[in-house]
């Protein structure tokens, strides 16, 4: 049995991808977090997806992917 409605199919596909992310990254999986932009696990998942898209885009362009460090932010500098 396959799901014919594309909207419902997308929800279940997103749920499967989110479950796999939680499983491989050892994050707590909760279905309520799906599409909840205030849930920290969903936020981390979206950041991870953006990182994977950037990595795929650089590979497609033939450039090596470089995970650049963040720029120094003077307003967040800590004094030890």
C-alpha positions as a LaTeX table, in Angstrom:
\begin{tabular}{lrrr}
\hline
Residue & $x$ (\AA) & $y$ (\AA) & $z$ (\AA) \\
\hline
Unk1 & 0.00 & 0.00 & 0.00 \\
Unk2 & 1.46 & 3.32 & $-1.02$ \\
Unk3 & 0.37 & 6.79 & $-0.07$ \\
Unk4 & $-1.21$ & 8.59 & $-3.00$ \\
Unk5 & $-1.60$ & 12.06 & $-1.50$ \\
Unk6 & 1.72 & 13.94 & $-2.05$ \\
Unk7 & 1.29 & 16.12 & 1.04 \\
Unk8 & 0.78 & 13.13 & 3.32 \\
Unk9 & 3.64 & 11.28 & 1.62 \\
Unk10 & 5.95 & 14.26 & 2.29 \\
Unk11 & 5.04 & 14.27 & 5.98 \\
Unk12 & 5.84 & 10.57 & 6.32 \\
Unk13 & 9.08 & 10.92 & 4.32 \\
Unk14 & 10.15 & 13.83 & 6.52 \\
Unk15 & 9.30 & 11.81 & 9.61 \\
Unk16 & 11.45 & 8.90 & 8.39 \\
Unk17 & 14.38 & 11.22 & 7.64 \\
Unk18 & 14.04 & 12.90 & 11.03 \\
Unk19 & 13.90 & 9.52 & 12.78 \\
Unk20 & 17.07 & 8.38 & 10.98 \\
Unk21 & 18.85 & 11.61 & 11.95 \\
Unk22 & 17.89 & 11.13 & 15.59 \\
Unk23 & 19.00 & 7.51 & 15.52 \\
Unk24 & 22.42 & 8.16 & 13.95 \\
Unk25 & 23.16 & 11.34 & 15.93 \\
Unk26 & 21.90 & 9.87 & 19.25 \\
Unk27 & 19.23 & 12.53 & 19.67 \\
Unk28 & 15.93 & 11.88 & 21.45 \\
Unk29 & 13.26 & 11.14 & 18.85 \\
Unk30 & 9.81 & 12.60 & 19.39 \\
Unk31 & 7.22 & 12.88 & 16.65 \\
Unk32 & 5.90 & 16.11 & 18.17 \\
Unk33 & 9.20 & 17.82 & 17.27 \\
Unk34 & 8.50 & 17.45 & 13.53 \\
Unk35 & 8.04 & 20.96 & 12.03 \\
Unk36 & 8.28 & 22.54 & 15.51 \\
Unk37 & 10.75 & 25.41 & 15.04 \\
Unk38 & 11.12 & 25.85 & 18.80 \\
Unk39 & 12.26 & 22.29 & 19.52 \\
Unk40 & 16.07 & 22.07 & 19.89 \\
Unk41 & 16.31 & 18.68 & 18.16 \\
Unk42 & 14.34 & 19.97 & 15.14 \\
Unk43 & 16.58 & 23.08 & 15.01 \\
Unk44 & 19.69 & 20.87 & 15.06 \\
Unk45 & 18.20 & 18.70 & 12.31 \\
Unk46 & 17.54 & 21.74 & 10.11 \\
Unk47 & 21.10 & 22.98 & 10.64 \\
Unk48 & 22.42 & 19.54 & 9.76 \\
Unk49 & 20.31 & 19.51 & 6.57 \\
Unk50 & 21.75 & 22.91 & 5.58 \\
Unk51 & 25.26 & 21.64 & 6.19 \\
Unk52 & 24.60 & 18.57 & 4.04 \\
Unk53 & 23.16 & 20.73 & 1.24 \\
Unk54 & 26.25 & 22.96 & 1.33 \\
Unk55 & 28.49 & 19.91 & 1.25 \\
Unk56 & 26.61 & 18.44 & $-1.72$ \\
Unk57 & 26.64 & 21.77 & $-3.54$ \\
Unk58 & 30.42 & 22.13 & $-3.18$ \\
Unk59 & 30.92 & 18.55 & $-4.39$ \\
Unk60 & 28.70 & 19.25 & $-7.40$ \\
Unk61 & 30.78 & 22.33 & $-8.27$ \\
Unk62 & 33.98 & 20.30 & $-7.98$ \\
Unk63 & 35.29 & 22.23 & $-4.99$ \\
Unk64 & 36.53 & 20.60 & $-1.81$ \\
Unk65 & 34.22 & 21.22 & 1.12 \\
Unk66 & 35.94 & 23.22 & 3.84 \\
Unk67 & 34.27 & 23.45 & 7.20 \\
Unk68 & 35.33 & 26.99 & 8.04 \\
Unk69 & 35.68 & 28.12 & 11.65 \\
Unk70 & 33.42 & 30.90 & 12.84 \\
Unk71 & 34.73 & 34.42 & 12.65 \\
Unk72 & 35.85 & 36.01 & 15.86 \\
Unk73 & 32.98 & 37.95 & 17.36 \\
Unk74 & 34.23 & 40.75 & 19.59 \\
Unk75 & 30.89 & 41.16 & 21.35 \\
Unk76 & 31.06 & 37.55 & 22.54 \\
Unk77 & 34.71 & 37.49 & 23.56 \\
Unk78 & 35.34 & 35.92 & 26.93 \\
Unk79 & 37.95 & 37.16 & 29.34 \\
Unk80 & 39.64 & 34.39 & 31.32 \\
\hline
\end{tabular}
